Amino acid sequence: MKIHSTYMAIVLATVIMNAENHECKNYVLSASDQSLIDMMEHYLHTSRKEECPPPIKTSNSGVTYVRWGKKSCPKGAEIVYTGQVGGTQYGYRGGGVNYLCLPNDPENGQHQSYGNNQVYGSEYQLSSSMKPSGWSESMADKEVPCSVCYQKHRSTVLMIPGRKSCYKGWNSEYNGYLMSDHNTHFRRDFACVDINAEPVDNKNGNEDGAVFYPTRTKCGSLRCPPYTNETDVLCVVCTK
């Protein structure tokens, strides 16, 4: 590009010089001369423009994730909506295996008479002998909240089971405990529930649904070390 630009500049200078050295000082450029000069100027202008770096644009990209067990998002993240956890009832063979973050302001459909109830609420299933370290037994049978969060200028989100901190180069959104359904129920996704989880409200009734149980490790096929037998499974949600 520089070679072409230099060549075109020489051609342009030559045309102008020849015109100025013409015997007739009161010369008038011919249409072809003016056309050539205009073409050279346009070429040089556009070639110089291409060499300039483009302006920096502010990126609107980002990632979303669900913060299970909390009504708010971590500092620095925008809240898309807050809601309560739902999903298929724990004893059903069919249906989805994932937990859902259902918004608190739904747009409800028409009433139907067929029998295929799929979307239930969710409760913490805890007891004095089965609860994450530091949690109160009073959370038992209370409904689980959730919030969908948006983190700007990030391109990926990752939940790491078995850790409470992110690896180098990653940003921690929140950490907590890995929870899922009971091992005697039908399979459910694992979810990273915030370490400072809270209930939807103070309602206390054993209505089940898509329930959350704490999980723990079991050594054997799981190598110990590095893991430890029968301990809380920690987790962290990271973005980058």
Phi, psi and chi 1 to 4 in degrees:
 res  aa     phi    psi   chi1   chi2   chi3   chi4
   1 MET       -  -41.6  178.4   62.3   70.9      -
   2 LYS   -64.2  -39.4  -71.3 -176.6  177.6  179.5
   3 ILE   -63.8  -45.8  -65.6  174.7      -      -
   4 HIS   -62.6  -42.3  -70.5  169.3      -      -
   5 SER   -63.4  -42.8  -61.6      -      -      -
   6 THR   -63.3  -42.6  -57.4      -      -      -
   7 TYR   -62.2  -44.0  173.9   74.5      -      -
   8 MET   -66.9  -34.9  -62.1  -58.7  -76.8      -
   9 ALA   -65.4  -39.9      -      -      -      -
  10 ILE   -63.5  -43.2  -67.7  172.4      -      -
  11 VAL   -61.4  -44.2  171.9      -      -      -
  12 LEU   -62.8  -44.6  177.4   60.2      -      -
  13 ALA   -63.0  -38.3      -      -      -      -
  14 THR   -64.7  -41.9  -57.9      -      -      -
  15 VAL   -62.0  -45.9  170.6      -      -      -
  16 ILE   -65.8  -41.0  -64.9  173.1      -      -
  17 MET   -63.6  -43.8 -174.3  180.0  -63.7      -
  18 ASN   -61.8  -38.1  -71.9  -22.4      -      -
  19 ALA   -67.1  -40.2      -      -      -      -
  20 GLU   -70.8  -31.7  -70.5  179.2  -12.7      -
  21 ASN   -86.8    3.1  -67.8  -27.5      -      -
  22 HIS   -62.9  143.4 -161.4  -85.0      -      -
  23 GLU   -57.5  -33.6  -68.2 -179.4   -2.4      -
  24 CYS   -90.3  110.2  179.0      -      -      -
  25 LYS   -70.3  -29.8  -63.4  -58.8  179.7  179.6
  26 ASN   -89.1   50.7  -64.3  -36.4      -      -
  27 TYR   -73.6  158.0   62.8   86.2      -      -
  28 VAL  -125.9  126.1  177.0      -      -      -
  29 LEU   -65.7  137.2  -69.5  176.2      -      -
  30 SER   -73.5  165.6   67.1      -      -      -
  31 ALA   -60.9  -37.4      -      -      -      -
  32 SER   -69.2  -38.2   60.1      -      -      -
  33 ASP   -62.2  -48.4  -70.1  -21.2      -      -
  34 GLN   -64.4  -37.4 -171.1   60.9   53.0      -
  35 SER   -63.1  -41.1  175.6      -      -      -
  36 LEU   -65.9  -42.4  179.7   60.1      -      -
  37 ILE   -62.8  -44.9  -68.2  172.3      -      -
  38 ASP   -59.9  -40.5  -68.0  -18.3      -      -
  39 MET   -66.1  -41.6 -177.4 -180.0   69.8      -
  40 MET   -64.1  -44.3  -63.9  -59.5  104.9      -
  41 GLU   -62.6  -42.3  -72.1 -180.0  -20.9      -
  42 HIS   -63.2  -41.3  176.2   73.5      -      -
  43 TYR   -64.1  -45.8  177.8   84.9      -      -
  44 LEU   -64.2  -39.1  -68.7  174.0      -      -
  45 HIS   -63.1  -46.4  175.6   72.9      -      -
  46 THR   -71.0  -35.2   54.4      -      -      -
  47 SER   -67.8  -39.0   65.1      -      -      -
  48 ARG   -66.9  -35.4  -68.2  -68.8 -173.1  -90.8
  49 LYS   -64.9  -37.8 -173.4  175.4 -179.0 -179.9
  50 GLU   -67.0  -28.1  -70.7  174.9   -3.1      -
  51 GLU   -75.8  -19.5  -67.6  173.4    1.7      -
  52 CYS   -76.3  140.1  -63.0      -      -      -
  53 PRO   -68.3  143.4   24.6  -34.1      -      -
  54 PRO   -66.4  152.0   25.7  -33.8      -      -
  55 PRO   -63.5  146.5   23.4  -33.9      -      -
  56 ILE   -74.2  125.2  -61.6  174.6      -      -
  57 LYS  -100.6  139.1  -63.6 -178.6  179.7  179.8
  58 THR   -75.6  124.5  -57.5      -      -      -
  59 SER   -78.5  136.6  174.2      -      -      -
  60 ASN  -101.7   11.9  -66.9  -39.7      -      -
  61 SER   -74.8  161.4   62.8      -      -      -
  62 GLY  -179.2 -176.4      -      -      -      -
  63 VAL  -132.3  155.6  -66.6      -      -      -
  64 THR  -117.6  153.1   58.5      -      -      -
  65 TYR  -153.7  162.4   59.8   86.5      -      -
  66 VAL  -100.0  131.2  178.0      -      -      -
  67 ARG   -99.3  100.5 -170.4 -175.5 -169.1 -171.3
  68 TRP   -75.7  133.5  -55.5  103.5      -      -
  69 GLY    91.7    1.6      -      -      -      -
  70 LYS  -133.2  150.9  -64.3  -67.9  -75.0 -173.9
  71 LYS   -92.6   -6.0  -56.9  174.3 -172.8  176.7
  72 SER  -130.0  170.4   60.4      -      -      -
  73 CYS  -102.6  157.8  -67.4      -      -      -
  74 PRO   -62.6  159.6  -20.2   32.0      -      -
  75 LYS   -58.2  132.9 -175.4  177.6  179.9 -179.9
  76 GLY    96.6  -11.5      -      -      -      -
  77 ALA  -109.4  144.7      -      -      -      -
  78 GLU   -87.4  143.5  -65.0 -179.9   10.7      -
  79 ILE   -89.6  126.1 -171.4  162.6      -      -
  80 VAL   -83.2  -50.5 -179.6      -      -      -
  81 TYR  -163.1  160.4   68.2   87.1      -      -
  82 THR  -116.3  153.4 -175.7      -      -      -
  83 GLY  -166.2 -155.0      -      -      -      -
  84 GLN  -130.8  151.3   67.2  176.3   97.4      -
  85 VAL   -75.6  140.6  179.9      -      -      -
  86 GLY  -141.0  179.8      -      -      -      -
  87 GLY   159.7 -174.1      -      -      -      -
  88 THR   -70.8  143.2  -55.6      -      -      -
  89 GLN   -58.8  140.3 -155.2  -94.6   -2.1      -
  90 TYR   -58.8  -23.8   73.9   90.8      -      -
  91 GLY   -94.6    0.0      -      -      -      -
  92 TYR   -81.7  138.6  -73.7  178.8      -      -
  93 ARG   -77.2  -36.9  -68.8  178.1  178.5  -87.8
  94 GLY   -98.2 -177.8      -      -      -      -
  95 GLY    97.3 -175.6      -      -      -      -
  96 GLY   -77.9  154.3      -      -      -      -
  97 VAL  -101.8   -7.2  -61.9      -      -      -
  98 ASN   -92.2  152.2   56.8  -54.2      -      -
  99 TYR   -79.7  149.9  -67.7  104.6      -      -
 100 LEU  -116.5  142.5  -58.1  171.2      -      -
 101 CYS   -99.2   99.4 -173.6      -      -      -
 102 LEU   -87.7  126.6  -57.9  168.8      -      -
 103 PRO   -66.2  152.7   23.2  -32.5      -      -
 104 ASN   -78.2   -7.0  -74.1  -25.7      -      -
 105 ASP  -124.4   63.7   55.7  -13.9      -      -
 106 PRO   -67.9  157.3   28.9  -36.6      -      -
 107 GLU  -107.9   97.1  -62.7  171.3  -24.5      -
 108 ASN   -77.3  146.7  -64.7  -52.2      -      -
 109 GLY   -86.1 -169.9      -      -      -      -
 110 GLN   -77.4  147.8  -63.7  -68.6  -36.3      -
 111 HIS   -65.9  138.9  177.4  -92.8      -      -
 112 GLN  -127.7  151.3  -60.5  -67.6  -15.9      -
 113 SER  -100.7   -9.1   58.8      -      -      -
 114 TYR   -73.5  158.8   57.8   77.1      -      -
 115 GLY  -102.6   94.8      -      -      -      -
 116 ASN  -154.8   56.0 -172.4   28.8      -      -
 117 ASN   -63.0  123.4  -58.8  -31.0      -      -
 118 GLN  -121.7  -33.5  -71.9  -84.1   11.0      -
 119 VAL  -103.3  106.5 -178.9      -      -      -
 120 TYR  -110.3  170.7  -72.0   73.5      -      -
 121 GLY   -81.0 -173.8      -      -      -      -
 122 SER  -134.3  146.7  178.3      -      -      -
 123 GLU  -131.4  152.3  -66.4  179.3  -17.6      -
 124 TYR   -76.8  128.7  -61.8  108.0      -      -
 125 GLN  -107.0   97.1  -66.6  -62.5  -57.8      -
 126 LEU  -128.1  162.3  -49.4  174.4      -      -
 127 SER  -152.2  176.4   65.7      -      -      -
 128 SER   -63.3  -27.4   58.5      -      -      -
 129 SER  -103.3   -1.6   59.2      -      -      -
 130 MET  -141.9   85.7 -174.2  172.0   59.6      -
 131 LYS  -157.5  150.9   59.5 -176.0 -179.6   64.6
 132 PRO   -62.5  151.2  -21.6   33.0      -      -
 133 SER   -58.2  128.5  177.5      -      -      -
 134 GLY    92.2  -11.4      -      -      -      -
 135 TRP   -86.3  152.4  -79.0   25.0      -      -
 136 SER   -92.0  141.9  171.2      -      -      -
 137 GLU   -63.4  -19.9 -173.5 -177.3  -14.4      -
 138 SER   -66.1  -12.5   63.9      -      -      -
 139 MET   -76.3  -11.4  -70.4  -89.4  -75.7      -
 140 ALA   -58.6  135.4      -      -      -      -
 141 ASP    68.0    7.9  -66.0  -30.9      -      -
 142 LYS   -87.4  146.8  -74.9 -173.2  166.8   58.5
 143 GLU   -70.4  152.5  -80.2   72.3   32.6      -
 144 VAL  -100.3  123.4 -175.3      -      -      -
 145 PRO   -85.8  172.7   33.9  -35.1      -      -
 146 CYS  -157.9  162.9   58.0      -      -      -
 147 SER  -144.3  141.1   54.5      -      -      -
 148 VAL   -98.4  124.1  174.9      -      -      -
 149 CYS  -115.7  148.4  -53.0      -      -      -
 150 TYR  -120.6  122.8  173.6   67.9      -      -
 151 GLN  -110.8  115.4 -175.3   60.0  -91.4      -
 152 LYS   -70.6  157.0  -69.0 -178.1  178.4  179.5
 153 HIS    57.9   28.4  -47.3  -50.7      -      -
 154 ARG  -121.5  154.2  -54.8  -78.0  166.1   79.2
 155 SER  -115.8  -13.1   59.9      -      -      -
 156 THR  -153.3  153.6 -171.8      -      -      -
 157 VAL  -129.4  142.9   59.8      -      -      -
 158 LEU  -143.0  128.9  172.0   68.5      -      -
 159 MET   -98.0  123.2 -170.8  -83.9  -78.9      -
 160 ILE  -107.2  113.2  -54.3  176.2      -      -
 161 PRO   -78.9  145.3   28.5  -32.3      -      -
 162 GLY    88.2    5.1      -      -      -      -
 163 ARG  -137.1  157.0  -72.6 -175.6   62.5   87.3
 164 LYS  -114.7    0.1   60.9 -179.7 -180.0 -178.8
 165 SER  -134.8  154.5   59.4      -      -      -
 166 CYS   -85.4  161.0  -61.4      -      -      -
 167 TYR   -76.7  163.6  -69.7  104.9      -      -
 168 LYS   -56.0  133.1 -175.6  177.6  179.7 -179.7
 169 GLY    94.5   -7.7      -      -      -      -
 170 TRP  -109.8  153.7  -68.9   78.2      -      -
 171 ASN  -109.1  129.1  -54.1  -80.9      -      -
 172 SER   -79.1  125.9  176.2      -      -      -
 173 GLU   -90.1  -48.8  -63.3  -64.3  -38.7      -
 174 TYR  -165.7  162.4   75.3   91.9      -      -
 175 ASN  -129.9  165.0   67.2  -70.1      -      -
 176 GLY  -176.8 -145.0      -      -      -      -
 177 TYR  -117.5  141.3  -66.5  103.5      -      -
 178 LEU   -78.7  123.4 -162.1   68.4      -      -
 179 MET  -131.3  158.2  -57.8 -176.1   77.7      -
 180 SER  -163.7 -164.7 -172.5      -      -      -
 181 ASP   -78.8  169.7 -143.4  -35.6      -      -
 182 HIS   -70.6  150.5 -163.6  -86.1      -      -
 183 ASN   -70.6   -8.1   60.1   15.2      -      -
 184 THR   -94.3   -5.5   60.7      -      -      -
 185 HIS   -95.2 -176.6  -63.0  164.7      -      -
 186 PHE   -78.6  156.2  -65.6  100.7      -      -
 187 ARG   -66.4  146.5  -68.8 -179.4  177.6  176.0
 188 ARG  -139.6  155.9 -179.9   86.6   61.3 -178.5
 189 ASP   -61.2  156.8  -83.1   -7.8      -      -
 190 PHE   -84.8  143.5  -72.4  106.2      -      -
 191 ALA  -131.8  143.7      -      -      -      -
 192 CYS   -91.5  104.2 -173.0      -      -      -
 193 VAL   -93.1  130.9 -179.3      -      -      -
 194 ASP   -52.1  140.3 -163.6  -81.8      -      -
 195 ILE   -63.1  -25.9 -165.5  168.0      -      -
 196 ASN  -108.5   47.9  -63.7  -49.0      -      -
 197 ALA   -59.3  153.7      -      -      -      -
 198 GLU  -134.9  164.8   59.2 -172.8  -27.9      -
 199 PRO   -89.7  164.9   31.3  -34.1      -      -
 200 VAL   -62.5  -46.5  167.4      -      -      -
 201 ASP  -156.3 -165.3   49.3   36.4      -      -
 202 ASN   -92.9    5.3  -68.6  -37.8      -      -
 203 LYS   -61.6  137.4  179.9 -176.8  175.7 -178.2
 204 ASN  -135.1   97.7 -164.6    4.2      -      -
 205 GLY  -151.9  137.0      -      -      -      -
 206 ASN   -82.0   86.0 -172.9   13.1      -      -
 207 GLU  -108.3   -3.0  -62.0  171.1  -44.6      -
 208 ASP    56.1 -137.9  -66.5  -33.7      -      -
 209 GLY   108.9 -135.9      -      -      -      -
 210 ALA   -89.0   87.8      -      -      -      -
 211 VAL   -84.5  156.9  -71.6      -      -      -
 212 PHE  -112.9  120.3  -88.0  128.1      -      -
 213 TYR  -114.9  145.7  -77.4   85.5      -      -
 214 PRO   -69.0  151.5   25.2  -33.0      -      -
 215 THR  -115.9  159.1   60.4      -      -      -
 216 ARG  -143.1  163.7   67.6  177.0 -172.0  174.5
 217 THR   -79.9  159.0   55.2      -      -      -
 218 LYS  -140.6  111.9 -179.5   61.3  178.1  176.4
 219 CYS   -71.3  154.0  -68.0      -      -      -
 220 GLY   144.8 -101.2      -      -      -      -
 221 SER   -67.5  -24.6   54.0      -      -      -
 222 LEU   -84.5  118.1  179.0   66.4      -      -
 223 ARG   -72.1  127.7  -66.9  -66.6  179.3  -99.5
 224 CYS  -130.5  115.1  -58.5      -      -      -
 225 PRO   -68.7  167.8   27.8  -32.9      -      -
 226 PRO   -82.0  -16.7   30.6  -36.4      -      -
 227 TYR   -83.1  166.7  -70.5   89.7      -      -
 228 THR  -119.3  142.0  -55.6      -      -      -
 229 ASN   -70.2  137.1 -165.4   40.3      -      -
 230 GLU    53.6   56.9  -61.6  178.6   -9.1      -
 231 THR  -125.2  161.6   58.9      -      -      -
 232 ASP   -54.1  142.8  -71.1  -35.3      -      -
 233 VAL   -98.0  112.9 -177.6      -      -      -
 234 LEU   -82.9  169.3  -55.5  179.2      -      -
 235 CYS  -159.2  160.2   57.8      -      -      -
 236 VAL  -147.2  143.9   60.8      -      -      -
 237 VAL  -105.6  123.6  173.0      -      -      -
 238 CYS  -122.3  150.1  -50.4      -      -      -
 239 THR  -129.8  160.4   56.4      -      -      -
 240 LYS  -152.9      - -174.5  176.3 -177.4  179.4
